[in-house]
Amino acid sequence: MIKLDYENCMTKKIGKEGISIRELENYYKKFSKIHSTIIKKSQDKDIPLGWLYLPFNQHIDKILDLAKSLRWKYDNFVVVGIGGSALGNIALQTALKDKNWNNLTTKHRAGWLRLFVLDNVDPTTMKSFLENIDIKRTIINVISKAGNTVESLATFFILYDKLVKNVGKKNANKQIIISTDREKGYLRELANKGLCRESFVVPSNVGGRFSVLSSVGLVSAACTGVDIKELLSGAKNMAMKCGVKEDIVENHKIKHINPAYIFATINHIFYKKEKKLCVMMPYSDQLYSFSDWFRQLWAESLGKAKDVNGKIINVGPTPIKALGVTDQHSQIQLYREGPNDKIIVFLSVDKHTVNGKSVEIKIPHLDKKLFADHYLFGLTLNKLIKSEEHGTRVSLTQANRPNMTISFPQINENTVGEFIYMLELATAYAGEMFNINAFDQPGVELGKNYTYALLGRKGFEKYLKELKICFK
Ligand code: PA5
């Protein structure tokens, strides 16, 4: 399983900048209460904690059948969605498929589909996409929990139009998959009209940024050949380790503190010590998109104006993404010598693999006459990236900069499933520690309303007046 090492956050390692054992123990005393509050809340259908049980109660047969029926028949799978309806899809693809996946031949992809995710509404990206995609060989999966999200609908309308122009109205539906709420929203209306070959339900008790292990993330993953059973099984292992399904107390004693709780605890303690920035820094290109996914999860869940009682508190740690080793040549100077206001979370990979097989790239011995005898000759990139990671860790620790490491024995469906679940649960625990509602996003709404007003959507005229006052 993945492991969390937080030694370099402790006073023993980084002196007064760190956390004392006593501080940790004070949080551990609260574990049982915080954990059971979350489990209790998850029984309330109005609180979106349904993601806690996704690894246990999902029926994935329909997804697997769909993936089988599309394999070898289509070339491209396009996800149209944004935020929680896109970032998990990108992260799974980046972590679990070849970096060059979309350029591989059908044979090399074993008939599985290429993946494109259209989240932003940049006209130049869209122009290039429309000019280059073979729409006749393309499946479009429009994903929106709300079913009305403006960016996703706009992109879907453009793609639908192109599809109809190329294959006709009747055939177009065979290439559309809709993932949305069971009952509500515009997309559900389209699905009910039969405008798709298949529709999937985004469970109402699973919030967008917690939905990667629902149909939202699983459909596109299955269609590109990701083993979604293993992904869920990894998540389930983490859920079991965290005591989501069983009693965490035995003979009046807590069995063990779980890594999700430790992650939340350390972040919360440092936040109170004015270290409010959390940098996620994978030493792996494959895990880089998970920093984006984490950024949304952490920021949108924990950045809140009010506490649960309505008192204004304006809290929230700021998640930042960085990449090892690339950002050693860009960010590390600041992280080591600038303000000591961050915690660095390294994502570390023990064994680099492709399709389960170990990958090692040797630096060759070159012609001595031309290159002399260079110390790099005969080493491997594996050794280089590990040494750089370790060097950075030590240099930060020496400067009393808190850092922790999440280690992956290797990157595969299992470990990725564990990682996703651990951070989702950590977010829920952190929400309790900050005493906020981690599952809403009221701050996103006002900007949306102004946009609707500018676009002429009915019912939003009042916002035009406010816009005029701002831009006299
Ligand atoms: O976490 C969230 O709720 C949001 O970031 C949503 O995922 C995002 O706004 C997209 O929403 P929807 O899936 O309803 O289109």
Boltz pocket constraint, residues with backbone or C-beta under 6 A from the ligand:
constraints:
  - pocket:
      binder: B
      contacts: [[A, 82], [A, 83], [A, 84], [A, 85], [A, 143], [A, 144], [A, 145], [A, 146], [A, 147], [A, 148], [A, 149], [A, 152], [A, 207], [A, 208], [A, 209], [A, 210], [A, 300], [A, 441]]
      max_distance: 6.0
